[in-house]
């Protein structure tokens, strides 16, 4: 148990004795005051007002009078309906720093628990390009997976992709009719996206060509040998293309699911729902009427006998239950699918499936560019590679300005690292329920809330340690008496709790925001407190603080998929 959690438990015990409440209930209600002058922990008395029939401020006054400061608690005072607890960082700061140095890469990590989470994210369809929207779900899903694992959960990563259907038939039509079997030697997955876009434009207003695409789609579903062979070959091109992008984000999926394998089991589920009268026939289609739940009507199978997405998702749910043991299933999918998932989960509930209670839709908003859509051969989407290339170009310009004497290969490696980190950080630092307007100038900012600023802060800390050429000794906390030093120690102690909160709320942006705030706090310390030129005793103590800050910055960045460089 980390130092701050131990203090939380001690405060909870004191309050439990004074109020008669359960210690666990108090521990979860303790807050961190927004202003340090209000203390380190705050207990809200408002929930007690109903049962005690007293004003919250009066309750706070009485509790503060009952509880005597002891151990790490140096002062207790009531304020505005809260009981505020002030921690003696002179006494516990040494424990915080010792814990960080001892645990190093594991600082903030929790012991394994019994809960398993099945994460489903990314969802890039084969035969189409990988665009900026996929980038958000990939970064969000992978970062959350890392956070959950660090918080003690077992995580199973899955990816559900559309590899059949009209979009595939359209791409295959384009290959046959527009490119006559010609194919490039490299970048075939991305090229398929261009073929798909070209085919879409060609058939847009031509009903006869649309019928040709429909015929290819029918042949694909019926198992036509020639079409099936072309489909398998090109499908693999897409998967190979995606795999390279997954590596960029450090994502490795435990299971790839495809619509081509969920269609048949999903159709069987739809038929069973008809028998159970959960579904019904309507104008030749199989539907589930969810009007009384305010969810409209969900079509499972069209009048032409084609299973729709929800049918395939029902098949997928059964496959997941059969293949894995898990406690929660989290779908990282855009907010435009909110109603769809409400319908899906309600149908699972009506079926009596355990998946109904286990499933959760973590929705996220769109990503756009501040300057509008980037120009690309697709013409309609912002491609991942195009965005990354643009970032690398600008990152190289900034790197050249700051490292005039560096060789070209070093500059390019640094620019690549900064560009990748900038993209990941700018995507993950925003809450999923907010839209992202991506601006490369902001993403590459060395002076504000952006990846380069945090990376530079970490590299600065590592540079100080390298120049010191000495191993850290046991921290002498009495040498770290300045308020700037104490505030930095307090912030370092917050990391384990931030990880737990991010895992509980499914919000990895907490970690990104923490990394930035820690960098700001560290730079305030660095700018105000000499380290290498300080007297020996203070120098040694401050080196401990520098090393501890670097460790926690690195751990936070790794949770959002960024491996910080030792130097920049």
KOLKOL-511687 format. One record per residue (C-alpha): residue number from 1; residue in one letter; x, y, z. Coordinates in steps of 0.05 Angstrom, whole numbers, plus 5000, padded with zeros to 4 digits. Each point is the difference from the previous one (the first is absolute). Example, Ala and Ser with C-alpha at 12.3 -4.5 7.8 and 13.67 -1.06 7.14 Angstrom:
<pts>
(1; a; (5246; 4910; 5156))
(2; s; (5027; 5069; 4987))
</pts>
This chain:
<pts>
(1; x; (5000; 5000; 5000))
(2; x; (5029; 5068; 4981))
(3; x; (5012; 5055; 5051))
(4; x; (4941; 5043; 4982))
(5; x; (4952; 4941; 5001))
(6; x; (5025; 4982; 5070))
(7; x; (4984; 5071; 5022))
(8; x; (4931; 4995; 4968))
(9; x; (4987; 4937; 5039))
(10; x; (5023; 5032; 5065))
(11; x; (4954; 5059; 4990))
(12; x; (4943; 4953; 4981))
(13; x; (5011; 4962; 5065))
(14; x; (4997; 5064; 5041))
(15; x; (4936; 5022; 4966))
(16; x; (4968; 4931; 5005))
(17; x; (5011; 5002; 5075))
(18; x; (4970; 5070; 5005))
(19; x; (4940; 4989; 4954))
(20; x; (4983; 4926; 5004))
(21; x; (5006; 4995; 4925))
(22; x; (5037; 4944; 4965))
(23; x; (5073; 5013; 4988))
(24; x; (4995; 4978; 4927))
(25; x; (4943; 5048; 4987))
(26; x; (5039; 5058; 5029))
(27; x; (5063; 4982; 4961))
(28; x; (4963; 5007; 4933))
(29; x; (4968; 5066; 5020))
(30; x; (5064; 5036; 5021))
(31; x; (5018; 5054; 4950))
(32; x; (5063; 5039; 4981))
(33; x; (4986; 5074; 5012))
(34; x; (5011; 5043; 4938))
(35; x; (5039; 5051; 5041))
(36; x; (5061; 4975; 5041))
(37; x; (4982; 5051; 5054))
(38; x; (4938; 4957; 5014))
(39; x; (5043; 4940; 5019))
(40; x; (5018; 4934; 4968))
(41; x; (4936; 4961; 5012))
(42; x; (4928; 5024; 5009))
(43; x; (4941; 4962; 5027))
(44; x; (4932; 5027; 4975))
(45; x; (4947; 5002; 5055))
(46; x; (4941; 5013; 4953))
(47; x; (4977; 4927; 4996))
(48; x; (4997; 4998; 5076))
(49; x; (4953; 5060; 5003))
(50; x; (4938; 4958; 4986))
(51; x; (5013; 4946; 5051))
(52; x; (5026; 5046; 5054))
(53; x; (4950; 5055; 4983))
(54; x; (5053; 5054; 5009))
(55; x; (5032; 5052; 4957))
(56; x; (5062; 4971; 4965))
(57; x; (5043; 5057; 5027))
(58; x; (4979; 4984; 5072))
(59; x; (5015; 4926; 4988))
(60; x; (5069; 5018; 4974))
(61; x; (5013; 5043; 5061))
(62; x; (4980; 4943; 5047))
(63; x; (5041; 4948; 4964))
(64; x; (5062; 5045; 4998))
(65; x; (4992; 5010; 5075))
(66; x; (4994; 4925; 5013))
(67; x; (5060; 4976; 4960))
(68; x; (5070; 5013; 5026))
(69; x; (5058; 5006; 4950))
(70; x; (5048; 4941; 5005))
(71; x; (5053; 4965; 4960))
(72; x; (5009; 5034; 4932))
(73; x; (4940; 5047; 5012))
(74; x; (5025; 5066; 5027))
(75; x; (4936; 5041; 4998))
(76; x; (4924; 4991; 4992))
(77; x; (4953; 5058; 4986))
(78; x; (4927; 5008; 4977))
(79; x; (4985; 5043; 4940))
(80; x; (4935; 5009; 4960))
(81; x; (4970; 4932; 5019))
(82; x; (5065; 4963; 4992))
(83; x; (5049; 4972; 5051))
(84; x; (5069; 5015; 4972))
(85; x; (5062; 4959; 5018))
(86; x; (5070; 5028; 4994))
(87; x; (5058; 4950; 4992))
(88; x; (5069; 5011; 5029))
(89; x; (5042; 4990; 4938))
(90; x; (5062; 5008; 5042))
(91; x; (4984; 4933; 5031))
(92; x; (4973; 4961; 4940))
(93; x; (5038; 5031; 4942))
(94; x; (5059; 4954; 5012))
(95; x; (4954; 4939; 4994))
(96; x; (4973; 5026; 4934))
(97; x; (5069; 5010; 4969))
(98; x; (5027; 4934; 5027))
(99; x; (4940; 4964; 4972))
(100; x; (5011; 5030; 4931))
(101; x; (5075; 4983; 4999))
(102; x; (4987; 4929; 5026))
(103; x; (4944; 4983; 4952))
(104; x; (5025; 5040; 4940))
(105; x; (4961; 4977; 4938))
(106; x; (4948; 4968; 5045))
(107; x; (4985; 5063; 5040))
(108; x; (4925; 5012; 4995))
(109; x; (4987; 4928; 4980))
(110; x; (4948; 4960; 5040))
(111; x; (5000; 4927; 5018))
(112; x; (4961; 4955; 4953))
(113; x; (4926; 4992; 5016))
(114; x; (4951; 4947; 4975))
(115; x; (4964; 5043; 4949))
(116; x; (5010; 4991; 4926))
(117; x; (4980; 5053; 4949))
(118; x; (4989; 4985; 4927))
(119; x; (5017; 5062; 4959))
(120; x; (4974; 5007; 4929))
(121; x; (5030; 5058; 4960))
(122; x; (5027; 5026; 4934))
(123; x; (4949; 4967; 4951))
(124; x; (5036; 5019; 4936))
(125; x; (4963; 4968; 4941))
(126; x; (5042; 4962; 4949))
(127; x; (5003; 5028; 4928))
(128; x; (4996; 5071; 5027))
(129; x; (5052; 5050; 5024))
(130; x; (5020; 5010; 5073))
(131; x; (4977; 5071; 5018))
(132; x; (5006; 5047; 5058))
(133; x; (4936; 4974; 5032))
(134; x; (5032; 4931; 5007))
(135; x; (5060; 5034; 5031))
(136; x; (4957; 5025; 5058))
(137; x; (4968; 4933; 5016))
(138; x; (5068; 4965; 4993))
(139; x; (5035; 5048; 5047))
(140; x; (4941; 5004; 5049))
(141; x; (4991; 4924; 5001))
(142; x; (5074; 4983; 5008))
(143; x; (5013; 5054; 5052))
(144; x; (4940; 4978; 5041))
(145; x; (5024; 4928; 4994))
(146; x; (5068; 5020; 5028))
(147; x; (4969; 5040; 5056))
(148; x; (4954; 4942; 5020))
(149; x; (5058; 4951; 5000))
(150; x; (5042; 5048; 5043))
(151; x; (4941; 5006; 5047))
(152; x; (4999; 4924; 5009))
(153; x; (4949; 4976; 4949))
(154; x; (5010; 4945; 4950))
(155; x; (4985; 5027; 4930))
(156; x; (4981; 4963; 4937))
(157; x; (5009; 5043; 4938))
(158; x; (4953; 4987; 4942))
(159; x; (4986; 5034; 4933))
(160; x; (4936; 4990; 4961))
(161; x; (5007; 5017; 4926))
(162; x; (4954; 5002; 4939))
(163; x; (5031; 4955; 4947))
(164; x; (4938; 4986; 4959))
(165; x; (4942; 5041; 4975))
(166; x; (4987; 5055; 4948))
(167; x; (5064; 5038; 5014))
(168; x; (5042; 4938; 4985))
(169; x; (4959; 4985; 4937))
(170; x; (5011; 5072; 4977))
(171; x; (5075; 4994; 5009))
(172; x; (5002; 4933; 4964))
(173; x; (4959; 5030; 4943))
(174; x; (5051; 5057; 4995))
(175; x; (5058; 4951; 4997))
(176; x; (4968; 4961; 4944))
(177; x; (4971; 5057; 4959))
(178; x; (5045; 5060; 5013))
(179; x; (5068; 4969; 5011))
(180; x; (4994; 4936; 4958))
(181; x; (5038; 4959; 5051))
(182; x; (5058; 5049; 5006))
(183; x; (5029; 5007; 5070))
(184; x; (5058; 5038; 5032))
(185; x; (5060; 4965; 5031))
(186; x; (4996; 5038; 5065))
(187; x; (4947; 5033; 5044))
(188; x; (4945; 4955; 4973))
(189; x; (4955; 5009; 5060))
(190; x; (4999; 5075; 4993))
(191; x; (4992; 4993; 4925))
(192; x; (4936; 4960; 5010))
(193; x; (4971; 5061; 5034))
(194; x; (5015; 5040; 4938))
(195; x; (4967; 4946; 4957))
(196; x; (4939; 5002; 5044))
(197; x; (4996; 5076; 4995))
(198; x; (5008; 4999; 4925))
(199; x; (4946; 4946; 4993))
(200; x; (4953; 5040; 5045))
(201; x; (5007; 5062; 4956))
(202; x; (4992; 4960; 4936))
(203; x; (4935; 4964; 5019))
(204; x; (4969; 5058; 5040))
(205; x; (4945; 5018; 4950))
(206; x; (5001; 4938; 4956))
(207; x; (4946; 4949; 5017))
(208; x; (5027; 4949; 4951))
(209; x; (5069; 5001; 5032))
(210; x; (4967; 4995; 5069))
(211; x; (4966; 4936; 4977))
(212; x; (5068; 4972; 4980))
(213; x; (5026; 5014; 5070))
(214; x; (4939; 4966; 5030))
(215; x; (5014; 4939; 4956))
(216; x; (5071; 4996; 5027))
(217; x; (4973; 5006; 5070))
(218; x; (4953; 4941; 4988))
(219; x; (5057; 4959; 4970))
(220; x; (5043; 5015; 5061))
(221; x; (4945; 4976; 5048))
(222; x; (4985; 4938; 4958))
(223; x; (5074; 4980; 4998))
(224; x; (5015; 5012; 4926))
(225; x; (5070; 4971; 4991))
(226; x; (5031; 5056; 4959))
(227; x; (4971; 5057; 5042))
(228; x; (5017; 4963; 5064))
(229; x; (5073; 4992; 4978))
(230; x; (5006; 5074; 4985))
(231; x; (4967; 5017; 5066))
(232; x; (5047; 4957; 5041))
(233; x; (5062; 5029; 4967))
(234; x; (4979; 5073; 5007))
(235; x; (4972; 4990; 5070))
(236; x; (5070; 4978; 5022))
(237; x; (5029; 5063; 4969))
(238; x; (4955; 5041; 5045))
(239; x; (5018; 4959; 5062))
(240; x; (5074; 5007; 4987))
(241; x; (4991; 5075; 4990))
(242; x; (4962; 5007; 5065))
(243; x; (5051; 4958; 5038))
(244; x; (5054; 5052; 4986))
(245; x; (4956; 5055; 5029))
(246; x; (4984; 4958; 5061))
(247; x; (5075; 4994; 5013))
(248; x; (5006; 5076; 4997))
(249; x; (4951; 5003; 5059))
(250; x; (5029; 4940; 5037))
(251; x; (4935; 4962; 4992))
(252; x; (4999; 4925; 4993))
(253; x; (4931; 4968; 4997))
(254; x; (4985; 4934; 5033))
(255; x; (4944; 4985; 4951))
(256; x; (4979; 5030; 4933))
(257; x; (4925; 4990; 4987))
(258; x; (4970; 5009; 4931))
(259; x; (4930; 5010; 4973))
(260; x; (5011; 4941; 4953))
(261; x; (5002; 4954; 5060))
(262; x; (4944; 5031; 5041))
(263; x; (4947; 5001; 4945))
(264; x; (4977; 4928; 5005))
(265; x; (4997; 4994; 5076))
(266; x; (4965; 5068; 5002))
(267; x; (4948; 4976; 4950))
(268; x; (4987; 4939; 5044))
(269; x; (4989; 5046; 5059))
(270; x; (4951; 5042; 4960))
(271; x; (4960; 4937; 4982))
(272; x; (4998; 4980; 5073))
(273; x; (4974; 5069; 5019))
(274; x; (4943; 4989; 4951))
(275; x; (4982; 4934; 5034))
(276; x; (5002; 5033; 5068))
(277; x; (4957; 5057; 4974))
(278; x; (5052; 5051; 5020))
(279; x; (5005; 5016; 4925))
(280; x; (4945; 5001; 4948))
(281; x; (4990; 5004; 4925))
(282; x; (4985; 5069; 4971))
(283; x; (4993; 5009; 4924))
(284; x; (5044; 4939; 4989))
(285; x; (5054; 5024; 5049))
(286; x; (5018; 4973; 5068))
(287; x; (4996; 5056; 5052))
(288; x; (4999; 5012; 5075))
(289; x; (4951; 5053; 5021))
(290; x; (5032; 5041; 5056))
(291; x; (4952; 5059; 4996))
(292; x; (4974; 4989; 5071))
(293; x; (5071; 5010; 5025))
(294; x; (5008; 5063; 4959))
(295; x; (5050; 4966; 4954))
(296; x; (4961; 4995; 4935))
(297; x; (5002; 4938; 4957))
(298; x; (5062; 4959; 4987))
(299; x; (5004; 4962; 4933))
(300; x; (5037; 4934; 5006))
(301; x; (4990; 4972; 4930))
(302; x; (4976; 5040; 4939))
(303; x; (4943; 4979; 4955))
(304; x; (5053; 4975; 4951))
(305; x; (5027; 4953; 5053))
(306; x; (5064; 5040; 5015))
(307; x; (5022; 5000; 5073))
(308; x; (5016; 5070; 5026))
(309; x; (5053; 5024; 5049))
(310; x; (4959; 4986; 5063))
(311; x; (4990; 4928; 4979))
(312; x; (5075; 4991; 4990))
(313; x; (5012; 5033; 5068))
(314; x; (4953; 4950; 5032))
(315; x; (5041; 4945; 4969))
(316; x; (5064; 5033; 5024))
(317; x; (4973; 5004; 5071))
(318; x; (4990; 4924; 5001))
(319; x; (5069; 4988; 4972))
(320; x; (5032; 5044; 5053))
(321; x; (4964; 4964; 5056))
(322; x; (5021; 4932; 4972))
(323; x; (5073; 5019; 4990))
(324; x; (5017; 5043; 5061))
(325; x; (4984; 5007; 5073))
(326; x; (4991; 5072; 5019))
(327; x; (4963; 5046; 5047))
(328; x; (4990; 5061; 4955))
(329; x; (4998; 5012; 4925))
(330; x; (5017; 5071; 4979))
(331; x; (4985; 5024; 4929))
(332; x; (5041; 5061; 4980))
(333; x; (4957; 5027; 4944))
(334; x; (4980; 5070; 4975))
(335; x; (4942; 5037; 5032))
(336; x; (4959; 4997; 4935))
(337; x; (4988; 4927; 5018))
(338; x; (4970; 5016; 5068))
(339; x; (4928; 4980; 4982))
(340; x; (5026; 4938; 4964))
(341; x; (5034; 4974; 5063))
(342; x; (4940; 5017; 5043))
(343; x; (4959; 4956; 4953))
(344; x; (5052; 4945; 4999))
(345; x; (5006; 4997; 5076))
(346; x; (4924; 5001; 5008))
(347; x; (4992; 4941; 4952))
(348; x; (5054; 4962; 5039))
(349; x; (4961; 5016; 5064))
(350; x; (4935; 4974; 4969))
(351; x; (5037; 4937; 4979))
(352; x; (5022; 4990; 5072))
(353; x; (5073; 5003; 4978))
(354; x; (5053; 5014; 5055))
(355; x; (5032; 5047; 4949))
(356; x; (4945; 5051; 5013))
(357; x; (5027; 5017; 5069))
(358; x; (5073; 4991; 4981))
(359; x; (4999; 5046; 4940))
(360; x; (5017; 5074; 4998))
(361; x; (5005; 5049; 4942))
(362; x; (5059; 5048; 5010))
(363; x; (4982; 5051; 4948))
(364; x; (5045; 5054; 4973))
(365; x; (4990; 5061; 4956))
(366; x; (5028; 5018; 4931))
(367; x; (5070; 5024; 4982))
(368; x; (5009; 5056; 4949))
(369; x; (5057; 5046; 4979))
(370; x; (5002; 5074; 5019))
(371; x; (5017; 5017; 4928))
(372; x; (4947; 4955; 4970))
(373; x; (5009; 4932; 4968))
(374; x; (5071; 4985; 4977))
(375; x; (5009; 4991; 4926))
(376; x; (5008; 4928; 4980))
(377; x; (4986; 4954; 4942))
(378; x; (4940; 4974; 5039))
(379; x; (4968; 5069; 4995))
(380; x; (4950; 4985; 5056))
(381; x; (5040; 4977; 5061))
(382; x; (5061; 5019; 5040))
(383; x; (5048; 4942; 4995))
(384; x; (5043; 4979; 5059))
(385; x; (5064; 4999; 4958))
(386; x; (4987; 5069; 4971))
(387; x; (4988; 5030; 5068))
(388; x; (5063; 4967; 5029))
(389; x; (5042; 5022; 4940))
(390; x; (4976; 5072; 5009))
(391; x; (5018; 4997; 5074))
(392; x; (5069; 4971; 4984))
(393; x; (5014; 5056; 4951))
(394; x; (4984; 5054; 5052))
(395; x; (5034; 4962; 5056))
(396; x; (5064; 4996; 4958))
(397; x; (4998; 5075; 4989))
(398; x; (4993; 5013; 5075))
(399; x; (5054; 4949; 5017))
(400; x; (5049; 5032; 4951))
(401; x; (4990; 5067; 5033))
(402; x; (5017; 4972; 5069))
(403; x; (5057; 4954; 4980))
(404; x; (5040; 5035; 4946))
(405; x; (5063; 4958; 5012))
(406; x; (4965; 4931; 4998))
(407; x; (5009; 4953; 4941))
(408; x; (4943; 4988; 4952))
(409; x; (4984; 4929; 5022))
(410; x; (4995; 5021; 5073))
(411; x; (4955; 5058; 4981))
(412; x; (4954; 4955; 4960))
(413; x; (4996; 4947; 5055))
(414; x; (4983; 5054; 5051))
(415; x; (4948; 5031; 4953))
(416; x; (4968; 4932; 4989))
(417; x; (4995; 4988; 5075))
(418; x; (4972; 5069; 5014))
(419; x; (4949; 4995; 4943))
(420; x; (4974; 4932; 5025))
(421; x; (4996; 5024; 5072))
(422; x; (4966; 5065; 4979))
(423; x; (4945; 4963; 4963))
(424; x; (4988; 4951; 5056))
(425; x; (5001; 5052; 5055))
(426; x; (4955; 5051; 4965))
(427; x; (4949; 4945; 4987))
(428; x; (5001; 4970; 5070))
(429; x; (5004; 5064; 5041))
(430; x; (4928; 5018; 4982))
(431; x; (4941; 4966; 5035))
(432; x; (4967; 4949; 4953))
(433; x; (4933; 5038; 5004))
(434; x; (5031; 5062; 4969))
(435; x; (5016; 5013; 4927))
(436; x; (5073; 5008; 4980))
(437; x; (5021; 5055; 4952))
(438; x; (5071; 4978; 4985))
(439; x; (5050; 5057; 4988))
(440; x; (5071; 4979; 4985))
(441; x; (5027; 5066; 5027))
(442; x; (4969; 4986; 5068))
(443; x; (5020; 4927; 4998))
(444; x; (5073; 5019; 4989))
(445; x; (5002; 5055; 5053))
(446; x; (5063; 4997; 5043))
(447; x; (4973; 5051; 5049))
(448; x; (4930; 4978; 5016))
(449; x; (4953; 4940; 5008))
(450; x; (5029; 4955; 4947))
(451; x; (5045; 4938; 4995))
(452; x; (5065; 5038; 4983))
(453; x; (4995; 5040; 5065))
(454; x; (4993; 4937; 5042))
(455; x; (5054; 4962; 4961))
(456; x; (5047; 5058; 5009))
(457; x; (4985; 5003; 5075))
(458; x; (5017; 4926; 5006))
(459; x; (5063; 5007; 4959))
(460; x; (5021; 5059; 5043))
(461; x; (4992; 4958; 5063))
(462; x; (5040; 4943; 4970))
(463; x; (5054; 5049; 4978))
(464; x; (5007; 5026; 5072))
(465; x; (5009; 4929; 5026))
(466; x; (5051; 4984; 4947))
(467; x; (5041; 5062; 5017))
(468; x; (4996; 4984; 5074))
(469; x; (5035; 4933; 4988))
(470; x; (4978; 4974; 5067))
(471; x; (4950; 4950; 5027))
(472; x; (4944; 5026; 5042))
(473; x; (5005; 4993; 5074))
(474; x; (4943; 4991; 5049))
(475; x; (4960; 5065; 4995))
(476; x; (5010; 5049; 5057))
(477; x; (4932; 5033; 5001))
(478; x; (5021; 5055; 5048))
(479; x; (5044; 5028; 4944))
(480; x; (4938; 5008; 4956))
(481; x; (4966; 5055; 5040))
(482; x; (4981; 5050; 4945))
(483; x; (4926; 5003; 4981))
(484; x; (5018; 4986; 4927))
(485; x; (5034; 4935; 5021))
(486; x; (4943; 4979; 5046))
(487; x; (4948; 5012; 4946))
(488; x; (5040; 4958; 4951))
(489; x; (5004; 4943; 5051))
(490; x; (4925; 5005; 5011))
(491; x; (4988; 4996; 4925))
(492; x; (5044; 4938; 4994))
(493; x; (4959; 4967; 5055))
(494; x; (4937; 5012; 4958))
(495; x; (5021; 4954; 4943))
(496; x; (4975; 4933; 5027))
(497; x; (4932; 5031; 5017))
(498; x; (4996; 5031; 4931))
(499; x; (5012; 4932; 4968))
(500; x; (4944; 4969; 5042))
(501; x; (4952; 5057; 4984))
(502; x; (5016; 4995; 4925))
(503; x; (4986; 4925; 5002))
(504; x; (4936; 5009; 5040))
(505; x; (4972; 5055; 4956))
(506; x; (5028; 4971; 4935))
(507; x; (5034; 5066; 4986))
(508; x; (5073; 4994; 4979))
(509; x; (5003; 5075; 4987))
(510; x; (5008; 5007; 5076))
(511; x; (5069; 4970; 4991))
(512; x; (5018; 5046; 4942))
(513; x; (4978; 5062; 5039))
(514; x; (5038; 4975; 5061))
(515; x; (5064; 4993; 4958))
(516; x; (4994; 5072; 4977))
(517; x; (4984; 5027; 5070))
(518; x; (5059; 4962; 5028))
(519; x; (5046; 5029; 4946))
(520; x; (4976; 5070; 5017))
(521; x; (5013; 4988; 5074))
(522; x; (5068; 4969; 4986))
(523; x; (5021; 5060; 4957))
(524; x; (4978; 5048; 5055))
(525; x; (5045; 4962; 5047))
(526; x; (5058; 4999; 4950))
(527; x; (4995; 5074; 4985))
(528; x; (4998; 5020; 5074))
(529; x; (5044; 4948; 5035))
(530; x; (5073; 4990; 4979))
(531; x; (5017; 4926; 4998))
(532; x; (5071; 4986; 4977))
(533; x; (5027; 5066; 5028))
(534; x; (4964; 4993; 5067))
(535; x; (5038; 4984; 5065))
(536; x; (5016; 4925; 5007))
(537; x; (4942; 4982; 5047))
(538; x; (4948; 5038; 4960))
(539; x; (5030; 4975; 4935))
(540; x; (4992; 4927; 5020))
(541; x; (4929; 5010; 5024))
(542; x; (4980; 5038; 4937))
(543; x; (5031; 4947; 4956))
(544; x; (4954; 4950; 5033))
(545; x; (4941; 5045; 4983))
(546; x; (5025; 5007; 4927))
(547; x; (5008; 4925; 4992))
(548; x; (4931; 4987; 5031))
(549; x; (4968; 5051; 4953))
(550; x; (5032; 4967; 4940))
(551; x; (4976; 4931; 5021))
(552; x; (4928; 5023; 5009))
(553; x; (5000; 5040; 4935))
(554; x; (5025; 4939; 4962))
(555; x; (4948; 4954; 5032))
(556; x; (4944; 5049; 4982))
(557; x; (5023; 5008; 4928))
(558; x; (5006; 4925; 4991))
(559; x; (4928; 4991; 5020))
(560; x; (4979; 5044; 4941))
(561; x; (5046; 4963; 4952))
(562; x; (5059; 5048; 5000))
(563; x; (5071; 4976; 5014))
(564; x; (5038; 5063; 5021))
(565; x; (5071; 5011; 4974))
(566; x; (5058; 5008; 5048))
(567; x; (5022; 5062; 4962))
(568; x; (4971; 5049; 4949))
</pts>
